[in-house]
Amino acid sequence: MTRRPIPGSPFNKPTPAPEPVKEFSVHDLVTHDRHGLGRVTGTGPDNVLVNFGTVQYRINAPYAKLTKL
């Protein structure tokens, strides 16, 4: 037996909508929480390739720590 939800109950929280996936293009200037300042050198369907000076990293979606400047 299932219980009916009570209208106005604080426990009836709607599910949050997923955040839109950020879009990056080549030559965008970005910053990463761990790696610092970098420039996008390549994009893919679910990842971006970022040059952080001496190293390049492939960062996968949803790009939680990557911010476009």
C-alpha positions, -999 to 999 in steps of 0.1 A, spaced: 0 0 0 14 34 -10 7 66 8 -7 96 -10 15 127 -8 1 155 14 -2 188 -6 21 215 8 44 190 25 80 201 26 90 166 16 73 168 -18 102 184 -35 102 186 -73 132 171 -90 156 198 -101 161 203 -139 195 192 -151 220 220 -157 226 227 -194 259 214 -207 283 243 -212 295 248 -248 331 257 -256 348 266 -289 384 265 -300 405 295 -287 381 301 -257 399 313 -226 389 291 -196 398 286 -160 398 253 -141 396 249 -103 427 227 -102 447 235 -133 443 272 -135 441 294 -167 440 277 -201 429 279 -237 406 254 -255 425 237 -283 399 211 -294 363 201 -288 344 168 -290 308 157 -284 314 151 -246 348 165 -239 372 195 -245 409 196 -249 425 224 -229 461 237 -230 472 248 -196 507 261 -206 530 231 -203 503 203 -203 471 195 -221 441 179 -204 410 163 -219 381 174 -196 349 154 -198 313 167 -196 296 181 -175 326 205 -170 318 211 -133 352 228 -125 357 245 -159 345 281 -164 346 302 -196 361 336 -192 
